[in-house]
Each structure stands twice: as structure tokens, then as C-alpha cells.
Amino acid sequence: MPAKPTRASPFGQLLRQWRNARGFSQLQLALRANTTSRHLSFVETGRSRPGRDLILRLASCLDLPLREQNRLLACAGLSEAFPERQLDDAPMFRVSAELRAMLERHDPYPGSVIDVRGKVHFANRTFRRLLPDAESLSAEESIDAFYGTHGPTYCENWAEVGWALVDLRFRQATAQGDPELNALAERAERHMDGVARTGQELSENDSPVICMRTRVGDRIVSTYSAALRFDTARDVTLSELRLELVFPADERSADFFRALDLNKEGGAGDHEQSD
């Protein structure tokens, strides 16, 4: 009697999906994870049940996000390895306090703590003055506000900035392997419908980073941003956060933020009217 074909397990299907996404053959991944290609084949087809240590080695070799590592373990019927805490939970207190302190020190320039979906968790005073509702918006609402209203209305180089940020969202979605992130990237992309991509040959005098040139009253404020991530995080929430700091790209833009800081009691709208 012919052998009954083995049906791949949910774990095996997910592992194969990630292996293919990362461009590894079974042999390449097996060598990196200190196992054999035969055993890896048995694991993928469901003929062998993987142990916890092997799963975590495979996940590390594939550079999987912590959320996906937990998912792999769950598919194999094992408990998750990494907790997913709230930012106000006791074990997260120290990190949350340091993030808030860094944001305060970054004033008078905008700064915020954002997760991989684009949800703003907390921000400094300047960020709140310029975008007072940002912390109350969902990830979807943030996309609609930024790509649908703020960007095309106020950004002088929206084609360059908007498409660069959409491309970044798709890269993040691919790296995370999260369908929700891909859906958010597609949501942002739909807002760019009709906005042509701009090809640009860089000269030696161009800025080394993409700067967003925003109209504020009768002036142009030019900024760029840098992000801090926790590459050694062992918590899912923390691994998906970034501290995003905005910097002025020229002295006139720095003057704008310094003047905004001097008028701490007024709102952003009041400052724009005075310009």
C-alpha cells in the first residue's frame, strides 16, 4: 500500500512561508540553525515535531519580529516566549519614563513615541502644539489625517515625502510579515493616487536626508526625522516602538521652533497667525 502523503502542519506552513520570504533554501537555513536539512524538511512537512530551542534558533536565523516568534511557538503548541505588556505596566515603567524624558529634552523640536502601525502613544509639548489630536487617533485615522489632509495641503514637496513614507511602510510590512501592516500601507498608498512619483538626480549640494518642507503661515519650515528603536527588546510592545525625533533642516526652521517655544502658552494656530 502506498504511503499516505503527510500534510504540512500549521507550524510547518508558517515556517516555510518565512523561509521563502527570507530567500533561504532548506539547506541554508538548516546550516545556520545548526540542524540538518532532513530534520528541517520533516519539521516543515509535519513528520517531526520541533522543540522550543530549535524554533527559537530558526526564528533568530530568519530575523523574525518577536510577535512572529510567538506565533511560531503557538503554531507548534508551545507557550509564547515574549510578553506583550502595556507601556504603563510596572516592568515597563523605567523605559517609559526614559522615553518621556528624552521627548522633553528634545523640545522645542517635535518628538513622539510611535508604534509600527503609526499609532502615537505619547509626544512632547511641541508635537502636541502642532498636532494636538494625534495621540487620540487610531492608526487608520492617523494615516487618513496625514496622507489625506495634512501632507497634500501643507507639504511643498509632498510627492517626494509622501511616496518615500509609503515605500517605508511597505518595507516595514514585509519585514514584520503582518497583514495588518500591509493593509495600512495600502491605505496610505490609496491617498497617493494621482500623485506622480518624482525622479530626482542628486547633486553634491542636496541634503543627505529627505526633508519635509511644510508651509506654516507665510514661511516654509524644513525638517527631517531620525528614529530610535530597541533592537535588543524582549517585549513585543517595546520591539514595535520607535522614538521619532524631528529636527530643523536649516537655521530659519530652527528659529521657528525656538519662537514657538517662547510662546508656550499659545496654540500653534495663534503662532501661525502672528507670522
C-alpha positions as a Markdown table, in Angstrom:
| # | Residue | x | y | z |
|---|---|---|---|---|
| 1 | Met | 0.0 | 0.0 | 0.0 |
| 2 | Pro | 1.5 | 3.4 | -0.9 |
| 3 | Ala | 2.4 | 5.7 | 1.9 |
| 4 | Lys | -0.2 | 8.3 | 2.8 |
| 5 | Pro | 1.0 | 11.8 | 2.0 |
| 6 | Thr | 1.9 | 13.9 | 5.0 |
| 7 | Arg | 0.0 | 17.1 | 5.4 |
| 8 | Ala | 2.1 | 20.1 | 6.5 |
| 9 | Ser | 1.4 | 21.3 | 10.0 |
| 10 | Pro | 0.3 | 25.0 | 10.6 |
| 11 | Phe | 3.8 | 25.4 | 12.1 |
| 12 | Gly | 5.5 | 23.9 | 9.0 |
| 13 | Gln | 3.4 | 26.1 | 6.7 |
| 14 | Leu | 4.3 | 29.2 | 8.6 |
| 15 | Leu | 8.0 | 28.3 | 8.8 |
| 16 | Arg | 8.1 | 27.6 | 5.0 |
| 17 | Gln | 6.4 | 30.9 | 4.3 |
| 18 | Trp | 9.0 | 32.8 | 6.3 |
| 19 | Arg | 11.9 | 30.8 | 4.9 |
| 20 | Asn | 10.8 | 31.6 | 1.3 |
| 21 | Ala | 10.2 | 35.2 | 2.2 |
| 22 | Arg | 13.8 | 35.5 | 3.5 |
| 23 | Gly | 15.2 | 33.7 | 0.5 |
| 24 | Phe | 16.7 | 30.7 | 2.3 |
| 25 | Ser | 16.8 | 27.1 | 1.0 |
| 26 | Gln | 16.2 | 24.3 | 3.5 |
| 27 | Leu | 19.9 | 23.5 | 3.5 |
| 28 | Gln | 20.9 | 27.1 | 4.0 |
| 29 | Leu | 18.5 | 27.6 | 7.0 |
| 30 | Ala | 19.4 | 24.2 | 8.4 |
| 31 | Leu | 23.1 | 25.0 | 8.5 |
| 32 | Arg | 22.5 | 28.4 | 10.1 |
| 33 | Ala | 20.3 | 26.9 | 12.7 |
| 34 | Asn | 22.7 | 24.0 | 13.5 |
| 35 | Thr | 20.4 | 21.2 | 12.3 |
| 36 | Thr | 20.1 | 19.0 | 9.2 |
| 37 | Ser | 18.1 | 19.7 | 6.1 |
| 38 | Arg | 16.5 | 16.3 | 6.5 |
| 39 | His | 15.2 | 17.2 | 10.0 |
| 40 | Leu | 14.1 | 20.7 | 8.8 |
| 41 | Ser | 12.2 | 19.0 | 5.9 |
| 42 | Phe | 10.5 | 16.7 | 8.4 |
| 43 | Val | 9.6 | 19.7 | 10.6 |
| 44 | Glu | 8.1 | 21.6 | 7.6 |
| 45 | Thr | 6.0 | 18.7 | 6.4 |
| 46 | Gly | 4.8 | 17.8 | 9.9 |
| 47 | Arg | 6.6 | 14.5 | 10.1 |
| 48 | Ser | 8.6 | 15.7 | 13.1 |
| 49 | Arg | 7.6 | 18.0 | 15.9 |
| 50 | Pro | 10.1 | 20.8 | 16.6 |
| 51 | Gly | 11.3 | 21.6 | 20.1 |
| 52 | Arg | 11.3 | 25.0 | 21.6 |
| 53 | Asp | 15.0 | 25.6 | 21.3 |
| 54 | Leu | 15.0 | 24.7 | 17.6 |
| 55 | Ile | 12.1 | 27.0 | 16.9 |
| 56 | Leu | 13.8 | 30.0 | 18.6 |
| 57 | Arg | 17.0 | 29.2 | 16.7 |
| 58 | Leu | 15.1 | 29.1 | 13.4 |
| 59 | Ala | 13.3 | 32.3 | 14.2 |
| 60 | Ser | 16.6 | 34.1 | 15.1 |
| 61 | Cys | 18.2 | 32.9 | 11.8 |
| 62 | Leu | 15.2 | 34.3 | 9.9 |
| 63 | Asp | 15.4 | 37.6 | 11.8 |
| 64 | Leu | 11.7 | 37.3 | 12.8 |
| 65 | Pro | 10.0 | 40.0 | 14.8 |
| 66 | Leu | 9.1 | 38.9 | 18.4 |
| 67 | Arg | 5.4 | 38.8 | 17.6 |
| 68 | Glu | 6.1 | 36.3 | 14.8 |
| 69 | Gln | 8.4 | 34.3 | 17.0 |
| 70 | Asn | 5.5 | 33.9 | 19.5 |
| 71 | Arg | 3.2 | 33.0 | 16.6 |
| 72 | Leu | 5.6 | 30.2 | 15.5 |
| 73 | Leu | 5.7 | 28.8 | 19.0 |
| 74 | Ala | 1.9 | 28.9 | 19.3 |
| 75 | Cys | 1.5 | 27.1 | 16.0 |
| 76 | Ala | 3.7 | 24.3 | 17.4 |
| 77 | Gly | 1.5 | 24.1 | 20.5 |
| 78 | Leu | 4.1 | 25.8 | 22.8 |
| 79 | Ser | 3.8 | 28.8 | 25.1 |
| 80 | Glu | 4.9 | 32.2 | 23.9 |
| 81 | Ala | 8.5 | 33.3 | 24.7 |
| 82 | Phe | 8.0 | 37.1 | 24.8 |
| 83 | Pro | 5.4 | 39.1 | 26.8 |
| 84 | Glu | 3.3 | 41.9 | 25.3 |
| 85 | Arg | 2.9 | 44.4 | 28.1 |
| 86 | Gln | 1.3 | 47.8 | 28.2 |
| 87 | Leu | 3.5 | 50.9 | 28.5 |
| 88 | Asp | 2.1 | 51.7 | 31.9 |
| 89 | Asp | 2.8 | 48.2 | 33.3 |
| 90 | Ala | 5.3 | 48.0 | 36.2 |
| 91 | Pro | 8.1 | 46.2 | 34.2 |
| 92 | Met | 7.9 | 48.9 | 31.5 |
| 93 | Phe | 7.9 | 51.9 | 33.9 |
| 94 | Arg | 11.6 | 52.6 | 33.6 |
| 95 | Val | 11.7 | 52.5 | 29.8 |
| 96 | Ser | 8.5 | 54.6 | 29.6 |
| 97 | Ala | 10.0 | 57.2 | 31.9 |
| 98 | Glu | 13.2 | 57.4 | 29.9 |
| 99 | Leu | 11.3 | 57.8 | 26.7 |
| 100 | Arg | 9.2 | 60.6 | 28.1 |
| 101 | Ala | 12.4 | 62.3 | 29.5 |
| 102 | Met | 14.1 | 62.1 | 26.0 |
| 103 | Leu | 11.0 | 63.7 | 24.5 |
| 104 | Glu | 11.0 | 66.5 | 27.0 |
| 105 | Arg | 14.7 | 67.2 | 26.4 |
| 106 | His | 14.1 | 67.3 | 22.6 |
| 107 | Asp | 11.8 | 70.4 | 23.0 |
| 108 | Pro | 11.5 | 72.8 | 21.3 |
| 109 | Tyr | 11.6 | 70.4 | 18.4 |
| 110 | Pro | 8.8 | 67.8 | 17.9 |
| 111 | Gly | 9.1 | 64.3 | 19.2 |
| 112 | Ser | 6.8 | 61.3 | 19.7 |
| 113 | Val | 6.8 | 57.6 | 20.5 |
| 114 | Ile | 5.0 | 55.7 | 17.7 |
| 115 | Asp | 4.4 | 52.0 | 17.1 |
| 116 | Val | 5.0 | 50.1 | 13.9 |
| 117 | Arg | 1.4 | 50.7 | 12.8 |
| 118 | Gly | 1.7 | 54.5 | 13.2 |
| 119 | Lys | -0.2 | 54.9 | 16.4 |
| 120 | Val | 1.2 | 57.8 | 18.5 |
| 121 | His | 1.5 | 56.7 | 22.2 |
| 122 | Phe | 2.9 | 59.9 | 23.7 |
| 123 | Ala | 4.6 | 63.0 | 22.5 |
| 124 | Asn | 6.3 | 66.1 | 23.7 |
| 125 | Arg | 4.9 | 69.6 | 24.1 |
| 126 | Thr | 5.9 | 70.9 | 20.7 |
| 127 | Phe | 4.5 | 67.9 | 18.9 |
| 128 | Arg | 1.2 | 68.3 | 20.7 |
| 129 | Arg | 1.0 | 72.0 | 19.8 |
| 130 | Leu | 1.5 | 71.3 | 16.1 |
| 131 | Leu | -0.7 | 68.1 | 16.0 |
| 132 | Pro | -3.0 | 68.4 | 19.1 |
| 133 | Asp | -5.2 | 65.4 | 18.2 |
| 134 | Ala | -2.5 | 62.9 | 17.1 |
| 135 | Glu | -2.4 | 60.9 | 20.4 |
| 136 | Ser | -6.2 | 60.3 | 20.2 |
| 137 | Leu | -6.2 | 58.9 | 16.7 |
| 138 | Ser | -6.1 | 55.3 | 15.7 |
| 139 | Ala | -3.5 | 54.1 | 13.2 |
| 140 | Glu | -6.1 | 54.3 | 10.4 |
| 141 | Glu | -7.2 | 57.8 | 11.4 |
| 142 | Ser | -3.6 | 58.9 | 11.6 |
| 143 | Ile | -3.0 | 57.7 | 8.0 |
| 144 | Asp | -6.1 | 59.5 | 6.8 |
| 145 | Ala | -5.2 | 62.7 | 8.5 |
| 146 | Phe | -1.5 | 62.7 | 7.4 |
| 147 | Tyr | -1.8 | 61.4 | 3.8 |
| 148 | Gly | -5.3 | 62.6 | 3.1 |
| 149 | Thr | -5.2 | 66.1 | 4.6 |
| 150 | His | -2.0 | 67.4 | 6.2 |
| 151 | Gly | 0.6 | 66.2 | 3.7 |
| 152 | Pro | -1.0 | 67.3 | 0.4 |
| 153 | Thr | -2.3 | 70.5 | 1.9 |
| 154 | Tyr | 0.8 | 71.9 | 3.7 |
| 155 | Cys | 3.8 | 70.0 | 2.3 |
| 156 | Glu | 5.6 | 71.7 | -0.5 |
| 157 | Asn | 7.4 | 68.6 | -1.7 |
| 158 | Trp | 4.6 | 66.1 | -1.0 |
| 159 | Ala | 5.3 | 63.8 | -3.9 |
| 160 | Glu | 8.8 | 63.2 | -2.7 |
| 161 | Val | 7.9 | 62.9 | 1.0 |
| 162 | Gly | 4.6 | 61.0 | 0.6 |
| 163 | Trp | 6.0 | 58.3 | -1.7 |
| 164 | Ala | 9.1 | 57.9 | 0.5 |
| 165 | Leu | 6.9 | 57.2 | 3.5 |
| 166 | Val | 4.6 | 54.9 | 1.7 |
| 167 | Asp | 7.6 | 52.9 | 0.5 |
| 168 | Leu | 8.9 | 52.8 | 4.1 |
| 169 | Arg | 5.5 | 51.4 | 5.2 |
| 170 | Phe | 5.7 | 48.6 | 2.7 |
| 171 | Arg | 9.2 | 47.7 | 3.7 |
| 172 | Gln | 8.2 | 47.5 | 7.3 |
| 173 | Ala | 5.2 | 45.4 | 6.4 |
| 174 | Thr | 7.4 | 43.0 | 4.6 |
| 175 | Ala | 9.9 | 42.8 | 7.5 |
| 176 | Gln | 7.2 | 42.2 | 10.1 |
| 177 | Gly | 5.2 | 39.8 | 7.9 |
| 178 | Asp | 2.0 | 41.3 | 9.3 |
| 179 | Pro | -1.1 | 41.5 | 7.0 |
| 180 | Glu | -2.4 | 44.4 | 9.1 |
| 181 | Leu | 0.7 | 46.5 | 8.3 |
| 182 | Asn | 0.4 | 45.7 | 4.6 |
| 183 | Ala | -3.3 | 46.8 | 4.7 |
| 184 | Leu | -2.2 | 50.1 | 6.4 |
| 185 | Ala | 0.5 | 50.6 | 3.8 |
| 186 | Glu | -2.1 | 50.1 | 1.1 |
| 187 | Arg | -4.4 | 52.6 | 2.8 |
| 188 | Ala | -1.6 | 55.2 | 2.7 |
| 189 | Glu | -0.9 | 54.3 | -0.9 |
| 190 | Arg | -4.5 | 54.9 | -1.9 |
| 191 | His | -4.2 | 58.5 | -0.7 |
| 192 | Met | -1.3 | 59.0 | -3.1 |
| 193 | Asp | -3.5 | 58.1 | -6.1 |
| 194 | Gly | -2.9 | 60.8 | -8.7 |
| 195 | Val | 0.4 | 62.0 | -7.1 |
| 196 | Ala | 3.2 | 61.3 | -9.6 |
| 197 | Arg | 6.5 | 59.9 | -8.3 |
| 198 | Thr | 9.3 | 62.3 | -8.9 |
| 199 | Gly | 12.6 | 61.2 | -10.2 |
| 200 | Gln | 15.5 | 63.3 | -8.9 |
| 201 | Glu | 19.2 | 63.3 | -9.7 |
| 202 | Leu | 21.0 | 64.3 | -6.5 |
| 203 | Ser | 23.7 | 66.9 | -6.6 |
| 204 | Glu | 26.6 | 67.3 | -4.1 |
| 205 | Asn | 24.7 | 70.3 | -2.6 |
| 206 | Asp | 21.5 | 68.3 | -1.8 |
| 207 | Ser | 20.6 | 67.4 | 1.7 |
| 208 | Pro | 21.8 | 63.9 | 2.8 |
| 209 | Val | 18.3 | 63.1 | 4.0 |
| 210 | Ile | 14.8 | 63.8 | 2.7 |
| 211 | Cys | 13.5 | 67.0 | 4.2 |
| 212 | Met | 9.8 | 67.8 | 4.6 |
| 213 | Arg | 9.1 | 71.4 | 3.6 |
| 214 | Thr | 5.9 | 72.5 | 5.4 |
| 215 | Arg | 4.1 | 75.8 | 4.8 |
| 216 | Val | 3.4 | 77.5 | 8.2 |
| 217 | Gly | 1.8 | 80.9 | 7.7 |
| 218 | Asp | 4.0 | 82.7 | 5.2 |
| 219 | Arg | 7.1 | 80.7 | 5.8 |
| 220 | Ile | 8.5 | 77.3 | 4.9 |
| 221 | Val | 9.7 | 75.1 | 7.8 |
| 222 | Ser | 12.1 | 72.4 | 6.6 |
| 223 | Thr | 12.6 | 69.3 | 8.8 |
| 224 | Tyr | 13.9 | 65.8 | 8.8 |
| 225 | Ser | 13.5 | 63.0 | 11.3 |
| 226 | Ala | 15.5 | 60.3 | 13.0 |
| 227 | Ala | 14.2 | 57.2 | 14.8 |
| 228 | Leu | 15.5 | 55.3 | 17.8 |
| 229 | Arg | 14.5 | 51.6 | 18.2 |
| 230 | Phe | 15.0 | 49.0 | 20.8 |
| 231 | Asp | 16.9 | 46.3 | 18.8 |
| 232 | Thr | 17.5 | 44.2 | 22.0 |
| 233 | Ala | 13.9 | 44.3 | 23.1 |
| 234 | Arg | 12.5 | 41.2 | 24.8 |
| 235 | Asp | 8.9 | 42.5 | 24.9 |
| 236 | Val | 6.6 | 42.6 | 21.9 |
| 237 | Thr | 5.3 | 46.1 | 22.6 |
| 238 | Leu | 8.7 | 47.6 | 23.1 |
| 239 | Ser | 10.1 | 45.8 | 20.0 |
| 240 | Glu | 7.4 | 47.6 | 17.8 |
| 241 | Leu | 8.0 | 51.1 | 19.2 |
| 242 | Arg | 10.2 | 53.8 | 17.9 |
| 243 | Leu | 11.2 | 57.2 | 19.3 |
| 244 | Glu | 10.8 | 59.6 | 16.4 |
| 245 | Leu | 12.6 | 63.0 | 16.7 |
| 246 | Val | 12.1 | 65.8 | 14.3 |
| 247 | Phe | 15.0 | 68.2 | 13.6 |
| 248 | Pro | 15.1 | 71.6 | 11.8 |
| 249 | Ala | 17.0 | 71.3 | 8.5 |
| 250 | Asp | 18.2 | 74.9 | 8.4 |
| 251 | Glu | 18.6 | 77.9 | 10.8 |
| 252 | Arg | 15.3 | 79.6 | 9.7 |
| 253 | Ser | 13.4 | 76.5 | 10.6 |
| 254 | Ala | 15.3 | 76.3 | 14.0 |
| 255 | Asp | 14.2 | 79.9 | 14.6 |
| 256 | Phe | 10.6 | 78.9 | 14.0 |
| 257 | Phe | 10.7 | 76.2 | 16.7 |
| 258 | Arg | 12.6 | 78.4 | 19.1 |
| 259 | Ala | 10.0 | 81.2 | 18.7 |
| 260 | Leu | 7.2 | 78.6 | 19.2 |
| 261 | Asp | 8.9 | 77.5 | 22.4 |
| 262 | Leu | 8.9 | 81.1 | 23.7 |
| 263 | Asn | 5.2 | 81.3 | 23.2 |
| 264 | Lys | 4.5 | 78.2 | 25.3 |
| 265 | Glu | 1.0 | 79.2 | 26.4 |
| 266 | Gly | -0.3 | 79.9 | 22.9 |
| 267 | Gly | -1.5 | 77.4 | 20.4 |
| 268 | Ala | 0.0 | 76.5 | 17.1 |
| 269 | Gly | -2.8 | 78.3 | 15.3 |
| 270 | Asp | -2.0 | 81.5 | 17.3 |
| 271 | His | 1.6 | 81.3 | 16.2 |
| 272 | Glu | 0.8 | 80.8 | 12.6 |
| 273 | Gln | -1.5 | 83.9 | 12.6 |
| 274 | Ser | 1.3 | 86.0 | 14.0 |
| 275 | Asp | 3.7 | 85.1 | 11.3 |
